[in-house]
Amino acid sequence: MVTVTERCGGSVGRITCLGEALIDFLPIEEGGGMVGFRVHPGGSLLNVAVAVARLGQPVALAGKLSTDFFGRYVRAYLEREGVHVSWLADVDAPSTLAFVATESGDPSFVFYGERAADTLVRAEDLPAALFSNTAILHVGSISLLRGSTPQAVLAACQRLAGSALLSLDPNLRPALVSDEPAYRALLRRLAALVDIFKVSAVDLAWLASGRDLEAAAGELLADGPALVVVTRGADGVLALRRNQGARTHETGGSLSTYRLPAHVVDVVDTVGAGDAFTAGLLSWLREHDVTSRVALDALSPDELTAALNFAAATAALNCTRAGAEPPDALAVRAFLSATDSSIHAR
């Protein structure tokens, strides 16, 4: 008989991504200008799920998919990538469509998704198997903005708190935030539940209303997570956690601070880099049986640095190809072995 502990540990429990699956229309550029778009399955939660699968960890995407052509296209893509799709319910509603363009070197997004399939998830739609077979739950992005899905995500986190490792990346799209006070309130409720709060520096600047980056990260940590990770592009990674008494390179009061430089690569574009980072971090944690807050807190400084470095390498390799095209585990390990894999936080 499989016990709850075994089921939620490294041997059985999946990494589950709960949220959107959509179609990205990615730009085609010729002669220095955009001439069209190419179709690619996307959405932050889908991107994380696919990246986790490529990194060799068992993963599911949960939510709802349209029965239209695009929904069928996404389901077939997920199956080819090895993502568990049994927790994706079919629904007679349109697929969300996102058009991605590049402005001043950064991706710009336009969404068409009113009453789309991925916005219609309800708490009662989530299967029992999700709660009994999830070791790590990851949530966030536009799934927190539209329809009934935000409340379903909150309910899933409430139900799994304490029995699975919970991860959140708001992956902000400010133009889609129609009720800012309600959205901020939801993020605060989720922050009090999750174990890992991963956020980009740009998103944190929006959340923190101009406060110092490190101070803002410390405030997020005070809301409840065990670990706050801030990705800063070419400036590397900043991470904060409560001081567990182990010596680190930088401690202040009850907090331990980690700073890792970015890996140097030839960047093609940055679409999906944050999702690749999340997938790398969660994959490393599951591979090392870190599927609870207790286990996360018990990581030594060197172990946490290794996890962050693996995540950063996954994101860096994603940036060497157009679109969200994360690497597999062999590529990440080869990259790390060819670089200074003995990096330490500073």
SVG drawing of the C-alpha trace seen along z (x, -y; Angstrom):
<svg xmlns="http://www.w3.org/2000/svg" viewBox="-20 -54 54 56">
<polyline fill="none" stroke="black" stroke-width="0.4" points="0.0,0.0 1.3,-3.5 1.2,-5.8 0.4,-9.5 4.0,-10.4 5.2,-8.1 2.6,-9.4 3.4,-13.0 7.2,-12.4 9.6,-12.0 8.5,-8.5 4.9,-9.0 3.6,-12.5 3.6,-14.7 4.4,-18.3 0.9,-19.7 0.5,-23.0 -3.0,-24.4 -4.1,-27.1 -4.1,-28.3 -3.3,-26.6 -3.7,-28.8 -2.4,-29.6 0.5,-32.0 0.9,-33.7 4.6,-34.4 6.1,-37.0 7.8,-36.2 10.4,-38.8 12.1,-39.4 14.3,-42.2 14.1,-43.9 10.3,-44.0 7.5,-41.7 5.7,-40.0 3.4,-37.6 2.8,-35.1 3.4,-31.4 1.1,-29.3 2.5,-27.8 0.9,-26.3 1.5,-28.6 0.4,-30.1 2.7,-30.3 1.3,-27.1 1.5,-25.1 5.1,-26.4 6.1,-25.3 4.5,-21.9 6.2,-21.2 9.6,-22.4 9.2,-20.1 8.4,-17.1 11.5,-17.9 13.5,-17.9 12.4,-14.4 10.0,-14.9 6.4,-13.6 4.0,-16.5 0.4,-17.2 -1.5,-20.2 -4.9,-20.7 -7.8,-22.9 -10.0,-23.2 -9.3,-23.0 -11.6,-24.1 -13.0,-21.5 -12.2,-23.8 -9.4,-23.2 -6.9,-25.1 -7.9,-23.1 -7.4,-19.9 -4.0,-21.2 -2.9,-22.0 -4.0,-18.6 -2.1,-16.7 1.0,-18.9 0.9,-18.2 0.6,-14.4 3.6,-14.5 5.6,-16.3 4.7,-13.7 2.5,-15.9 -0.3,-14.1 -3.6,-15.5 -6.2,-13.5 -6.9,-16.4 -7.7,-18.7 -11.5,-18.7 -12.9,-19.5 -15.4,-22.4 -17.4,-23.9 -15.9,-27.4 -13.3,-29.2 -9.5,-28.9 -7.6,-31.9 -5.5,-33.5 -2.4,-35.6 -0.5,-37.6 3.1,-38.2 5.2,-41.0 8.6,-42.5 8.9,-46.1 12.3,-47.6 13.6,-44.1 10.9,-43.0 7.8,-40.8 4.5,-42.6 1.2,-40.6 -2.4,-41.1 -4.9,-38.5 -8.3,-37.5 -9.9,-35.3 -13.3,-36.5 -15.3,-33.5 -12.5,-31.2 -12.2,-27.6 -9.3,-28.1 -11.2,-30.8 -14.1,-28.4 -12.4,-26.1 -14.4,-25.6 -13.2,-24.0 -15.6,-21.2 -14.2,-20.4 -10.8,-19.4 -10.5,-15.6 -9.7,-13.8 -6.7,-12.2 -5.1,-15.7 -5.1,-16.1 -3.9,-12.6 -1.1,-12.5 0.4,-16.0 3.8,-16.4 4.2,-20.0 1.5,-22.4 2.4,-25.4 -0.1,-28.3 -0.2,-31.8 -0.2,-34.0 -3.5,-35.0 -5.3,-32.1 -5.6,-34.5 -7.4,-37.2 -10.4,-35.9 -13.6,-34.0 -14.1,-31.3 -10.5,-30.0 -8.9,-32.3 -11.2,-30.9 -10.6,-27.4 -6.8,-28.0 -7.2,-29.4 -9.3,-26.5 -6.7,-24.0 -4.0,-25.8 -6.0,-25.8 -6.7,-22.1 -3.1,-21.1 -1.4,-23.5 0.7,-21.3 0.5,-18.2 2.3,-19.4 4.9,-22.0 3.1,-25.1 4.6,-27.4 3.3,-30.8 4.5,-33.0 2.1,-35.9 3.7,-36.4 1.9,-39.7 0.0,-41.2 -1.0,-44.6 -3.1,-45.4 -5.4,-42.5 -5.9,-43.5 -9.4,-44.9 -9.9,-45.0 -6.5,-45.8 -7.6,-45.8 -9.2,-42.3 -6.2,-41.0 -3.8,-42.3 -6.0,-40.7 -5.9,-37.4 -2.2,-37.5 -1.9,-38.2 -4.1,-35.2 -2.1,-33.0 1.2,-34.3 0.0,-33.3 -0.5,-29.7 2.4,-29.0 5.9,-27.8 7.7,-29.4 6.9,-32.8 8.8,-33.4 8.5,-36.8 10.4,-38.8 12.0,-42.1 9.6,-43.9 6.6,-42.2 7.9,-42.9 8.3,-46.6 4.6,-46.7 3.6,-44.8 5.8,-46.9 4.9,-50.3 8.4,-51.6 9.9,-50.2 13.5,-48.9 13.7,-45.5 15.3,-43.6 13.0,-45.3 10.0,-44.4 11.2,-40.7 11.5,-40.7 8.0,-42.0 6.7,-39.2 8.6,-36.7 6.9,-38.1 3.5,-37.4 4.1,-33.6 6.3,-31.9 9.3,-29.9 11.3,-31.2 11.0,-34.2 12.9,-34.2 13.3,-37.3 14.6,-36.8 16.4,-39.8 17.3,-38.9 20.9,-39.7 21.4,-40.8 20.9,-37.2 18.8,-35.9 18.0,-37.2 16.5,-34.8 15.5,-35.3 14.5,-32.8 14.2,-32.8 17.5,-32.1 17.6,-28.4 20.8,-28.9 23.1,-27.6 25.9,-30.0 25.4,-31.7 27.3,-34.3 24.9,-37.0 22.5,-37.1 20.6,-39.9 18.6,-39.3 16.3,-36.4 16.8,-36.4 19.3,-34.7 20.0,-36.4 21.3,-34.7 22.6,-36.4 23.5,-34.4 24.9,-36.0 23.2,-35.2 24.6,-32.6 26.1,-34.2 24.5,-33.0 23.7,-34.4 20.1,-35.6 17.7,-35.0 14.6,-36.1 13.3,-35.9 9.8,-34.5 9.2,-31.8 12.5,-32.3 10.7,-32.9 8.6,-29.8 11.7,-27.8 13.3,-29.1 10.3,-27.9 10.4,-24.5 14.1,-24.1 13.6,-25.0 10.6,-22.8 12.2,-19.9 15.4,-20.1 13.4,-20.1 11.3,-17.1 14.3,-15.2 15.8,-15.7 12.6,-14.8 12.0,-18.4 8.2,-18.2 7.2,-19.9 8.0,-23.1 9.9,-21.2 12.2,-19.7 12.6,-23.1 13.6,-24.7 16.1,-21.9 18.1,-22.6 21.6,-23.7 22.8,-27.0 24.8,-25.0 21.8,-22.9 19.6,-25.9 22.3,-27.5 22.5,-24.4 18.7,-24.5 18.7,-28.1 21.7,-27.6 20.0,-24.7 16.9,-26.9 19.0,-29.8 20.7,-27.5 17.4,-26.2 16.2,-29.7 19.4,-30.7 19.2,-27.9 15.6,-28.7 16.8,-32.2 19.0,-30.7 16.0,-29.7 13.0,-31.6 9.8,-31.3 9.3,-29.2 11.5,-26.3 13.0,-24.9 15.9,-22.5 15.9,-18.9 17.8,-17.7 20.8,-16.4 21.3,-19.9 21.1,-21.6 23.6,-19.3 26.0,-19.5 25.7,-23.3 26.4,-23.4 29.4,-21.0 30.9,-23.2 30.5,-26.3 31.5,-27.0 29.1,-24.6 30.7,-25.3 29.1,-28.7 28.2,-30.0 25.7,-32.5 27.1,-35.8"/>
</svg>
